[in-house]
Amino acid sequence: MVGLIIGVYASGPIWGRIVDRRGPRILLACGFMFLFGGYSGIRHLYDEGVPDDAAFQV
């Protein structure tokens, strides 16, 4: 969990530099595509269910 938090905050200056040089439009479009893809995958799993032969390790 700590690694995720460090990764988010450590990448902030990189994303800020991209926004300062190119503008927010590129990252906004990328963010939209990533969120759309992620939520579409979640929706697919919700609608179709988990396959019967899927193995989960707990």
Distance bins in CASP14 RR format, pairs under 12 A and 6 or more apart:
PFRMAT RR
TARGET T0000
AUTHOR 0000-0000-0000
RMODE 2
METHOD distances of the structure
MODEL  1
1 7 0 0 0 0 0 1 0 0 0 0 0
1 8 0 0 0 0 0 1 0 0 0 0 0
2 8 0 0 0 0 0 1 0 0 0 0 0
2 9 0 0 0 0 0 1 0 0 0 0 0
2 10 0 0 0 0 0 1 0 0 0 0 0
3 9 0 0 0 0 1 0 0 0 0 0 0
3 10 0 0 0 0 1 0 0 0 0 0 0
3 11 0 0 0 0 0 1 0 0 0 0 0
4 10 0 0 0 0 0 1 0 0 0 0 0
4 11 0 0 0 0 0 1 0 0 0 0 0
5 11 0 0 0 0 0 1 0 0 0 0 0
6 12 0 0 0 0 0 1 0 0 0 0 0
7 13 0 0 0 0 0 1 0 0 0 0 0
7 14 0 0 0 0 0 1 0 0 0 0 0
7 15 0 0 0 0 0 1 0 0 0 0 0
8 14 0 0 0 0 0 1 0 0 0 0 0
8 15 0 0 0 0 1 0 0 0 0 0 0
9 15 0 0 0 0 0 1 0 0 0 0 0
11 17 0 0 0 0 0 1 0 0 0 0 0
11 18 0 0 0 0 0 1 0 0 0 0 0
11 27 0 0 0 0 0 1 0 0 0 0 0
12 18 0 0 0 0 1 0 0 0 0 0 0
12 19 0 0 0 0 1 0 0 0 0 0 0
12 20 0 0 0 0 0 1 0 0 0 0 0
12 27 0 0 0 0 0 1 0 0 0 0 0
13 19 0 0 0 0 0 1 0 0 0 0 0
13 20 0 0 0 0 0 1 0 0 0 0 0
14 20 0 0 0 0 0 1 0 0 0 0 0
14 21 0 0 0 0 0 1 0 0 0 0 0
14 27 0 0 0 0 0 1 0 0 0 0 0
15 21 0 0 0 0 0 1 0 0 0 0 0
15 22 0 0 0 0 0 1 0 0 0 0 0
15 23 0 0 0 0 0 1 0 0 0 0 0
15 24 0 0 0 0 0 1 0 0 0 0 0
15 26 0 0 0 0 0 1 0 0 0 0 0
15 27 1 0 0 1 0 0 0 0 0 0 0
15 28 0 0 0 0 0 1 0 0 0 0 0
15 30 0 0 0 0 0 1 0 0 0 0 0
15 31 0 0 0 0 0 1 0 0 0 0 0
16 22 0 0 0 0 1 0 0 0 0 0 0
16 23 0 0 0 0 1 0 0 0 0 0 0
16 24 0 0 0 0 1 0 0 0 0 0 0
16 26 0 0 0 0 0 1 0 0 0 0 0
16 27 0 0 0 0 1 0 0 0 0 0 0
17 23 0 0 0 0 0 1 0 0 0 0 0
17 27 0 0 0 0 0 1 0 0 0 0 0
18 24 0 0 0 0 1 0 0 0 0 0 0
18 25 0 0 0 0 0 1 0 0 0 0 0
18 26 1 0 0 1 0 0 0 0 0 0 0
18 27 1 0 0 1 0 0 0 0 0 0 0
18 28 0 0 0 0 0 1 0 0 0 0 0
18 30 0 0 0 0 1 0 0 0 0 0 0
19 25 0 0 0 0 1 0 0 0 0 0 0
19 26 0 0 0 0 1 0 0 0 0 0 0
19 27 1 0 0 1 0 0 0 0 0 0 0
19 28 0 0 0 0 1 0 0 0 0 0 0
19 30 0 0 0 0 0 1 0 0 0 0 0
20 26 0 0 0 0 0 1 0 0 0 0 0
20 27 0 0 0 0 0 1 0 0 0 0 0
21 27 0 0 0 0 0 1 0 0 0 0 0
22 28 0 0 0 0 0 1 0 0 0 0 0
22 29 0 0 0 0 0 1 0 0 0 0 0
22 30 0 0 0 0 0 1 0 0 0 0 0
23 29 0 0 0 0 0 1 0 0 0 0 0
24 30 0 0 0 0 0 1 0 0 0 0 0
24 31 0 0 0 0 0 1 0 0 0 0 0
24 32 0 0 0 0 0 1 0 0 0 0 0
25 31 0 0 0 0 0 1 0 0 0 0 0
25 32 0 0 0 0 0 1 0 0 0 0 0
26 32 0 0 0 0 0 1 0 0 0 0 0
26 33 0 0 0 0 0 1 0 0 0 0 0
27 33 0 0 0 0 0 1 0 0 0 0 0
27 34 0 0 0 0 0 1 0 0 0 0 0
28 34 0 0 0 0 0 1 0 0 0 0 0
28 35 0 0 0 0 0 1 0 0 0 0 0
29 35 0 0 0 0 0 1 0 0 0 0 0
29 36 0 0 0 0 0 1 0 0 0 0 0
30 36 0 0 0 0 0 1 0 0 0 0 0
30 37 0 0 0 0 0 1 0 0 0 0 0
31 37 0 0 0 0 1 0 0 0 0 0 0
31 38 0 0 0 0 0 1 0 0 0 0 0
31 39 0 0 0 0 0 1 0 0 0 0 0
32 38 0 0 0 0 0 1 0 0 0 0 0
32 39 0 0 0 0 0 1 0 0 0 0 0
32 40 0 0 0 0 0 1 0 0 0 0 0
33 39 0 0 0 0 0 1 0 0 0 0 0
33 40 0 0 0 0 0 1 0 0 0 0 0
34 40 0 0 0 0 0 1 0 0 0 0 0
34 41 0 0 0 0 0 1 0 0 0 0 0
35 41 0 0 0 0 0 1 0 0 0 0 0
35 42 0 0 0 0 0 1 0 0 0 0 0
36 42 0 0 0 0 0 1 0 0 0 0 0
36 43 0 0 0 0 0 1 0 0 0 0 0
37 43 0 0 0 0 1 0 0 0 0 0 0
37 44 0 0 0 0 1 0 0 0 0 0 0
38 44 0 0 0 0 1 0 0 0 0 0 0
38 45 0 0 0 0 0 1 0 0 0 0 0
39 45 0 0 0 0 0 1 0 0 0 0 0
39 46 0 0 0 0 0 1 0 0 0 0 0
40 46 0 0 0 0 0 1 0 0 0 0 0
40 47 0 0 0 0 0 1 0 0 0 0 0
40 48 0 0 0 0 0 1 0 0 0 0 0
41 47 0 0 0 0 1 0 0 0 0 0 0
41 48 0 0 0 0 1 0 0 0 0 0 0
41 49 0 0 0 0 0 1 0 0 0 0 0
42 48 0 0 0 0 0 1 0 0 0 0 0
42 49 0 0 0 0 0 1 0 0 0 0 0
43 49 0 0 0 0 0 1 0 0 0 0 0
44 50 0 0 0 0 0 1 0 0 0 0 0
44 51 0 0 0 0 0 1 0 0 0 0 0
45 51 0 0 0 0 1 0 0 0 0 0 0
45 54 0 0 0 0 0 1 0 0 0 0 0
48 54 0 0 0 0 0 1 0 0 0 0 0
50 56 0 0 0 0 1 0 0 0 0 0 0
END
